[in-house]
Amino acid sequence: MLKEELRELIKTNLKIEDDSRDLQIEDVIRECLSYCNLKEPPAELEPFIRQKIKTILDYEAENGANAVFDVKSIKEGDTSITYNTDEVSRETIYGLSDQDKRLLARYRRLRR
């Protein structure tokens, strides 16, 4: 399956009608292909990538897209900032988490 076909299939399944998320979808596809050492995505990756994009859309709807949200708490007396280092953070939402990598391992190819 071509990247463009996969992008359009994901947009159709998520009911995204404009081109505002094309770059984000392309980034997730490219990151998955890079991790798996593939040139073209197999059709079996569509559910994973669709769910990853849906997670990003839900995260941005809840928290916004332009601020730092990995701060868990801020205490002003003697200034203490606690960062969110749990399994759900901005980096695991936008990047590939350990769980994502375990799921992608079955599609991974060795470099030649």
TORPA-4810 file (N, C-alpha, C, O; in nm, 3 decimals):
<nodes>
NODE_1_0.084_-0.118_0.000_0.000_0.000_0.000_0.089_0.124_0.000_0.188_0.130_0.072_M
NODE_2_0.054_0.221_-0.079_0.130_0.345_-0.085_0.097_0.435_0.034_-0.010_0.425_0.093_L
NODE_3_0.192_0.522_0.067_0.172_0.614_0.180_0.050_0.703_0.159_-0.026_0.729_0.252_K
NODE_4_0.033_0.749_0.035_-0.080_0.838_0.005_-0.213_0.766_0.022_-0.310_0.823_0.073_E
NODE_5_-0.218_0.640_-0.022_-0.340_0.560_-0.005_-0.371_0.539_0.142_-0.486_0.548_0.184_E
NODE_6_-0.267_0.510_0.220_-0.285_0.489_0.363_-0.334_0.617_0.431_-0.423_0.613_0.516_L
NODE_7_-0.274_0.731_0.393_-0.317_0.859_0.450_-0.464_0.886_0.420_-0.538_0.929_0.509_R
NODE_8_-0.506_0.862_0.297_-0.646_0.886_0.260_-0.740_0.790_0.331_-0.851_0.828_0.370_E
NODE_9_-0.698_0.666_0.348_-0.780_0.568_0.420_-0.797_0.609_0.566_-0.906_0.597_0.621_L
NODE_10_-0.691_0.655_0.628_-0.697_0.701_0.767_-0.788_0.822_0.779_-0.869_0.830_0.870_I
NODE_11_-0.774_0.916_0.686_-0.860_1.035_0.689_-1.007_0.997_0.672_-1.094_1.054_0.738_K
NODE_12_-1.034_0.903_0.585_-1.172_0.857_0.562_-1.227_0.790_0.688_-1.340_0.819_0.729_T
NODE_13_-1.149_0.702_0.748_-1.194_0.631_0.867_-1.214_0.722_0.988_-1.300_0.697_1.071_N
NODE_14_-1.133_0.828_0.998_-1.147_0.923_1.109_-1.240_1.040_1.074_-1.262_1.130_1.156_L
NODE_15_-1.295_1.039_0.953_-1.386_1.143_0.905_-1.320_1.282_0.908_-1.381_1.380_0.950_K
NODE_16_-1.195_1.287_0.863_-1.123_1.413_0.848_-1.141_1.457_0.703_-1.094_1.388_0.612_I
NODE_17_-1.206_1.568_0.681_-1.240_1.609_0.546_-1.144_1.710_0.485_-1.139_1.724_0.362_E
NODE_18_-1.068_1.781_0.567_-0.976_1.881_0.512_-0.833_1.826_0.516_-0.809_1.712_0.557_D
NODE_19_-0.739_1.909_0.473_-0.598_1.868_0.467_-0.519_1.913_0.589_-0.396_1.908_0.588_D
NODE_20_-0.586_1.957_0.695_-0.516_2.014_0.810_-0.433_1.912_0.886_-0.338_1.950_0.955_S
NODE_21_-0.464_1.785_0.877_-0.393_1.680_0.951_-0.301_1.596_0.863_-0.242_1.500_0.911_R
NODE_22_-0.289_1.631_0.736_-0.207_1.552_0.644_-0.062_1.540_0.692_-0.006_1.430_0.690_D
NODE_23_-0.003_1.649_0.735_0.137_1.647_0.778_0.154_1.560_0.902_0.251_1.485_0.913_L
NODE_24_0.060_1.569_0.994_0.067_1.488_1.116_0.054_1.339_1.083_0.126_1.257_1.139_Q
NODE_25_-0.036_1.305_0.993_-0.053_1.166_0.952_0.073_1.117_0.882_0.119_1.006_0.906_I
NODE_26_0.129_1.200_0.793_0.252_1.164_0.723_0.367_1.142_0.822_0.447_1.050_0.804_E
NODE_27_0.375_1.226_0.925_0.481_1.211_1.025_0.471_1.078_1.099_0.572_1.012_1.121_D
NODE_28_0.350_1.040_1.137_0.331_0.912_1.207_0.365_0.796_1.114_0.430_0.700_1.156_V
NODE_29_0.321_0.803_0.990_0.352_0.698_0.893_0.503_0.688_0.875_0.559_0.578_0.877_I
NODE_30_0.570_0.801_0.857_0.714_0.803_0.836_0.789_0.749_0.958_0.887_0.676_0.943_R
NODE_31_0.742_0.785_1.078_0.807_0.736_1.199_0.792_0.584_1.213_0.887_0.516_1.253_E
NODE_32_0.675_0.532_1.180_0.652_0.387_1.185_0.738_0.316_1.082_0.798_0.212_1.112_C
NODE_33_0.744_0.370_0.961_0.826_0.308_0.857_0.974_0.310_0.894_1.047_0.214_0.869_L
NODE_34_1.017_0.419_0.952_1.156_0.430_0.993_1.189_0.329_1.102_1.292_0.263_1.096_S
NODE_35_1.101_0.318_1.200_1.125_0.221_1.308_1.125_0.078_1.255_1.205_-0.005_1.299_Y
NODE_36_1.036_0.048_1.162_1.023_-0.088_1.107_1.120_-0.116_0.993_1.125_-0.229_0.944_C
NODE_37_1.195_-0.017_0.949_1.288_-0.033_0.837_1.216_-0.075_0.710_1.263_-0.164_0.638_N
NODE_38_1.103_-0.012_0.681_1.024_-0.044_0.563_1.022_0.076_0.468_1.038_0.190_0.511_L
NODE_39_1.003_0.049_0.340_0.990_0.156_0.241_0.844_0.192_0.218_0.811_0.309_0.201_K
NODE_40_0.756_0.092_0.217_0.612_0.114_0.198_0.537_0.049_0.313_0.575_-0.059_0.359_E
NODE_41_0.430_0.111_0.360_0.356_0.055_0.474_0.267_-0.062_0.432_0.197_-0.053_0.331_P
NODE_42_0.267_-0.170_0.509_0.171_-0.277_0.482_0.031_-0.232_0.526_0.018_-0.148_0.615_P
NODE_43_-0.070_-0.287_0.465_-0.208_-0.250_0.498_-0.241_-0.280_0.644_-0.329_-0.216_0.702_A
NODE_44_-0.173_-0.375_0.704_-0.198_-0.413_0.842_-0.161_-0.303_0.942_-0.205_-0.307_1.057_E
NODE_45_-0.082_-0.205_0.900_-0.044_-0.094_0.989_-0.154_0.011_1.002_-0.146_0.095_1.091_L
NODE_46_-0.254_0.008_0.916_-0.359_0.111_0.917_-0.428_0.125_1.051_-0.443_0.237_1.099_E
NODE_47_-0.471_0.015_1.117_-0.537_0.033_1.247_-0.447_0.097_1.351_-0.492_0.181_1.429_P
NODE_48_-0.319_0.058_1.354_-0.227_0.116_1.451_-0.211_0.266_1.428_-0.220_0.345_1.522_F
NODE_49_-0.186_0.305_1.303_-0.164_0.446_1.272_-0.293_0.526_1.294_-0.287_0.638_1.345_I
NODE_50_-0.407_0.470_1.258_-0.536_0.537_1.281_-0.558_0.561_1.429_-0.600_0.670_1.469_R
NODE_51_-0.531_0.461_1.513_-0.547_0.477_1.657_-0.449_0.578_1.714_-0.484_0.653_1.806_Q
NODE_52_-0.328_0.581_1.661_-0.227_0.678_1.706_-0.272_0.821_1.673_-0.259_0.910_1.756_K
NODE_53_-0.323_0.842_1.552_-0.373_0.975_1.513_-0.494_1.011_1.597_-0.507_1.127_1.638_I
NODE_54_-0.583_0.917_1.624_-0.700_0.944_1.708_-0.657_0.983_1.849_-0.717_1.073_1.909_K
NODE_55_-0.555_0.919_1.903_-0.501_0.954_2.034_-0.448_1.096_2.034_-0.471_1.172_2.129_T
NODE_56_-0.376_1.133_1.929_-0.323_1.269_1.917_-0.436_1.370_1.909_-0.431_1.474_1.975_I
NODE_57_-0.539_1.341_1.829_-0.653_1.433_1.816_-0.724_1.449_1.950_-0.761_1.561_1.986_L
NODE_58_-0.745_1.340_2.022_-0.810_1.347_2.153_-0.726_1.426_2.252_-0.779_1.507_2.329_D
NODE_59_-0.594_1.404_2.252_-0.503_1.476_2.341_-0.507_1.626_2.313_-0.513_1.706_2.406_Y
NODE_60_-0.504_1.663_2.186_-0.507_1.805_2.150_-0.642_1.868_2.181_-0.648_1.985_2.218_E
NODE_61_-0.750_1.792_2.167_-0.882_1.845_2.200_-0.894_1.871_2.350_-0.959_1.967_2.391_A
NODE_62_-0.831_1.787_2.430_-0.839_1.802_2.575_-0.740_1.906_2.629_-0.774_1.985_2.717_E
NODE_63_-0.617_1.906_2.575_-0.511_1.988_2.633_-0.463_2.103_2.545_-0.394_2.192_2.594_N
NODE_64_-0.497_2.104_2.418_-0.443_2.203_2.326_-0.313_2.152_2.265_-0.259_2.050_2.309_G
NODE_65_-0.265_2.223_2.165_-0.148_2.174_2.092_-0.024_2.260_2.108_0.084_2.220_2.066_A
NODE_66_-0.037_2.378_2.169_0.076_2.472_2.164_0.142_2.500_2.298_0.224_2.592_2.306_N
NODE_67_0.110_2.427_2.402_0.170_2.454_2.532_0.238_2.327_2.584_0.219_2.218_2.531_A
NODE_68_0.317_2.346_2.689_0.385_2.234_2.751_0.290_2.174_2.855_0.247_2.244_2.946_V
NODE_69_0.258_2.047_2.841_0.163_1.983_2.931_0.225_1.872_3.012_0.153_1.793_3.073_F
NODE_70_0.355_1.864_3.016_0.418_1.759_3.094_0.447_1.803_3.237_0.515_1.731_3.310_D
NODE_71_0.396_1.918_3.277_0.409_1.963_3.415_0.292_1.905_3.492_0.176_1.928_3.458_V
NODE_72_0.323_1.829_3.597_0.220_1.765_3.677_0.169_1.858_3.786_0.048_1.868_3.808_K
NODE_73_0.261_1.927_3.855_0.219_2.022_3.959_0.326_2.129_3.978_0.444_2.107_3.953_S
NODE_74_0.280_2.245_4.022_0.369_2.357_4.051_0.336_2.405_4.192_0.221_2.435_4.223_I
NODE_75_0.437_2.413_4.275_0.420_2.462_4.411_0.497_2.592_4.421_0.616_2.595_4.390_K
NODE_76_0.435_2.699_4.464_0.499_2.830_4.460_0.588_2.859_4.579_0.691_2.924_4.562_E
NODE_77_0.553_2.815_4.697_0.641_2.836_4.814_0.767_2.755_4.800_0.759_2.632_4.801_G
NODE_78_0.882_2.816_4.787_1.012_2.754_4.760_1.019_2.689_4.621_1.108_2.608_4.595_D
NODE_79_0.930_2.723_4.534_0.928_2.685_4.393_0.962_2.539_4.368_1.079_2.502_4.363_T
NODE_80_0.862_2.458_4.352_0.878_2.316_4.321_0.792_2.284_4.199_0.672_2.312_4.199_S
NODE_81_0.851_2.225_4.098_0.778_2.185_3.977_0.794_2.034_3.962_0.906_1.983_3.961_I
NODE_82_0.683_1.963_3.951_0.684_1.819_3.930_0.641_1.792_3.787_0.537_1.841_3.742_T
NODE_83_0.719_1.713_3.716_0.690_1.682_3.577_0.620_1.547_3.566_0.641_1.457_3.647_Y
NODE_84_0.537_1.536_3.464_0.465_1.413_3.438_0.560_1.314_3.370_0.594_1.331_3.253_N
NODE_85_0.601_1.214_3.443_0.689_1.113_3.385_0.619_0.978_3.379_0.685_0.874_3.365_T
NODE_86_0.488_0.978_3.388_0.411_0.855_3.378_0.414_0.805_3.234_0.479_0.864_3.148_D
NODE_87_0.343_0.696_3.209_0.341_0.639_3.076_0.269_0.728_2.975_0.293_0.716_2.855_E
NODE_88_0.182_0.816_3.022_0.110_0.905_2.931_0.168_1.045_2.945_0.139_1.116_3.042_V
NODE_89_0.247_1.083_2.850_0.304_1.217_2.846_0.302_1.265_2.702_0.267_1.191_2.610_S
NODE_90_0.339_1.389_2.683_0.340_1.447_2.548_0.428_1.366_2.452_0.392_1.347_2.336_R
NODE_91_0.541_1.320_2.501_0.632_1.244_2.414_0.576_1.108_2.375_0.598_1.063_2.263_E
NODE_92_0.505_1.042_2.466_0.447_0.912_2.430_0.324_0.928_2.342_0.290_0.837_2.268_T
NODE_93_0.258_1.043_2.350_0.143_1.068_2.263_0.190_1.093_2.120_0.140_1.031_2.026_I
NODE_94_0.286_1.182_2.102_0.332_1.220_1.968_0.437_1.127_1.911_0.450_1.115_1.789_Y
NODE_95_0.513_1.061_1.996_0.617_0.970_1.950_0.575_0.826_1.966_0.458_0.796_1.991_G
NODE_96_0.670_0.737_1.952_0.643_0.595_1.971_0.681_0.554_2.113_0.797_0.564_2.152_L
NODE_97_0.584_0.508_2.188_0.610_0.462_2.324_0.666_0.320_2.319_0.673_0.259_2.213_S
NODE_98_0.705_0.268_2.435_0.755_0.131_2.440_0.647_0.032_2.398_0.676_-0.068_2.331_D
NODE_99_0.525_0.058_2.437_0.414_-0.030_2.397_0.393_-0.025_2.246_0.370_-0.129_2.183_Q
NODE_100_0.402_0.095_2.186_0.391_0.107_2.041_0.500_0.028_1.971_0.475_-0.040_1.871_D
NODE_101_0.621_0.035_2.023_0.733_-0.036_1.962_0.715_-0.187_1.972_0.754_-0.261_1.881_K
NODE_102_0.656_-0.233_2.082_0.628_-0.376_2.094_0.525_-0.420_1.989_0.537_-0.529_1.932_R
NODE_103_0.425_-0.336_1.964_0.325_-0.369_1.863_0.383_-0.367_1.722_0.346_-0.449_1.637_L
NODE_104_0.475_-0.274_1.697_0.536_-0.262_1.564_0.645_-0.366_1.539_0.688_-0.384_1.425_L
NODE_105_0.690_-0.433_1.643_0.801_-0.528_1.629_0.771_-0.639_1.530_0.862_-0.689_1.464_A
NODE_106_0.646_-0.678_1.517_0.613_-0.787_1.424_0.628_-0.745_1.278_0.637_-0.831_1.191_R
NODE_107_0.630_-0.614_1.250_0.647_-0.565_1.113_0.790_-0.522_1.085_0.823_-0.485_0.972_Y
NODE_108_0.875_-0.527_1.185_1.011_-0.477_1.173_1.097_-0.568_1.088_1.091_-0.690_1.098_R
NODE_109_1.178_-0.506_1.003_1.270_-0.578_0.915_1.414_-0.543_0.958_1.442_-0.434_1.007_R
NODE_110_1.502_-0.639_0.937_1.643_-0.613_0.963_1.702_-0.535_0.848_1.664_-0.554_0.733_L
NODE_111_1.795_-0.447_0.879_1.863_-0.370_0.774_1.962_-0.461_0.702_2.022_-0.550_0.762_R
NODE_112_1.978_-0.437_0.574_2.073_-0.515_0.496_2.190_-0.431_0.454_2.281_-0.481_0.387_R
</nodes>
